[in-house]
Amino acid sequence: MPAHLLDGLRCASCGTPGALCLDPVRALAECRECGQTALTLTDTDEGRSL
């Protein structure tokens, strides 16, 4: 089950606001409304430029 609710964000597929959940262990964001999933990427550089 997804662990964290992504408040204020809208699903790109169905457009439902506030329905996205984040599962950090599987690195997935999932829409509770339509079931669409997306792989999440983390910035290991933490925004630092070269």
C-alpha positions as CSV (number, residue, x, y, z in Angstrom):
1,M,0.0,0.0,0.0
2,P,1.4,3.5,-0.9
3,A,2.9,5.2,2.1
4,H,2.6,9.0,1.6
5,L,-0.2,11.1,0.1
6,L,1.1,13.7,-2.4
7,D,-1.3,16.6,-1.5
8,G,-2.0,19.2,-4.0
9,L,-0.7,17.3,-7.0
10,R,-3.0,16.3,-9.9
11,C,-2.9,12.9,-11.8
12,A,-1.5,13.5,-15.3
13,S,-3.8,10.7,-16.7
14,C,-7.2,11.4,-15.2
15,G,-6.7,14.9,-13.8
16,T,-7.9,14.1,-10.3
17,P,-6.4,16.4,-7.7
18,G,-5.0,15.0,-4.4
19,A,-5.3,11.3,-5.5
20,L,-1.6,10.5,-5.8
21,C,0.2,8.3,-3.3
22,L,3.9,7.7,-3.0
23,D,5.5,4.4,-2.2
24,P,9.1,5.2,-1.5
25,V,10.2,1.6,-1.1
26,R,9.1,0.7,-4.7
27,A,9.8,4.2,-6.0
28,L,6.3,4.5,-7.4
29,A,3.6,7.2,-7.4
30,E,0.1,5.8,-7.9
31,C,-3.2,7.5,-8.6
32,R,-5.9,6.1,-6.2
33,E,-8.6,7.1,-8.7
34,C,-7.5,5.6,-12.0
35,G,-4.7,3.3,-10.9
36,Q,-2.0,4.9,-13.1
37,T,1.5,4.4,-11.8
38,A,4.7,6.3,-12.4
39,L,8.3,5.6,-11.5
40,T,9.9,8.3,-9.3
41,L,13.5,9.3,-9.6
42,T,15.5,11.0,-6.8
43,D,18.1,13.6,-7.3
44,T,21.2,12.1,-5.7
45,D,23.1,15.3,-6.3
46,E,20.5,17.2,-4.3
47,G,20.4,20.0,-6.9
48,R,24.1,20.8,-6.9
49,S,25.5,21.8,-10.3
50,L,28.8,20.6,-11.6
